[in-house]
Amino acid sequence: MTSLPQHPSEGTERERASPVIAGAARVLAGAGIEAPRVEAELLAAYVLDVPRGRLALADGFTAAQRARFDALVQRRTAREPVQHLTGSAGFRHLTVAVGPGVFVPRPETELLAGWGVDEGRRRAAPLVVDLCSGSGAIALAVAQELPGARVVAVERSPAALDWLRRNAADRAAAGDTPVEVVAADVTDPQLLPDLVGRVDVLLCNPPYVPRSVVVPPEVAAHDPDEAVFGGADGLAVIRPVVARAAQLLRPGGVLGIEHDDTHGSAVPALLRADGRYAAVREHRDLVGRPRFATASRRADGHRSESGPAWQTGSS
């Protein structure tokens, strides 16, 4: 171990951050972590209480900080999510608090949120609804980037609601437009009755992984089961959301639903089969995988003649 006296006047010896981070990255790589250097830097920035981009300018580790950092690295090698270790997750231009009981927002979901923001900008004072809100990442990003919007976040899980309310309060205190939090089941056919025919933009990142899929240890052991799996085919929540969204949206309102990368044809097919949507489109993520589908509510407000009556199936 090499220790350099960063603050001789204080009599405190500090260990340079760079070699400590490099060693941690090797440990994480050996444990199969996909982005070991990035995660080592995230943990170091957390322990040193500096932005990751300023690690090179930071003082080194005290002995206590080094011990804390090493302990976090060991927990990460056991596949505890790095976001649980730091207590937060970055999402677009904000940071949300996360931990046990709530789904950790993924970078690919930023694409759906960005699409929603762009659609909201086309409308004056839009009403935006975020279903399956979890930590509130999508809703809070929209509220931050569209200060003139009314944003409603819907979540069922009591544990996730605690995180959602905490994040909503924190962002409101920071000056963002307050988000309205609603405790409800998105598969309820009477969901949000006061908003029927009024919603401009409806976004949803539902549980969509088919039950048979084997997920990474971080997901299996730490993300809530009900926020990950969407029934046998992964569409058990998406089906009723498609149906209810058609009732909530105003004519010309738009819907965006994230889905499993195996659903690139299935979800657009559900939207077309409903008969109340137009302009159905599939969107891919940054590595080319099918990621979310969008559609607009038919401008005449009716169901197309070719669309069959909606059947909720397993919902």
Secondary structure, DSSP 8 states (H G I E B T S, - for coil): --EEEEEGGGTEEEE-HHHHHHHHHHHHHHTT-SSHHHHHHHHHHHHHTS-GGGGGGS--B-HHHHHHHHHHHHHHHTT--HHHHHTEEEETTEEEE--TTS----TTHHHHHHHHHHHHHTSSS-EEEEES-TTSHHHHHHHHH-TT-EEEEEE--HHHHHHHHHHHHHHHHTTS---EEEE--TT-TTSSGGGTTTEEEEEE----B-TT----HHHHHHS-HHHHB-SSSS-TTHHHHHHHHHHHEEEEEEEEEE--TT-TTHHHHHHHHHSSEEEEEEEE-TTS-EEEEEEEE-TTSS--TTS-----TT-
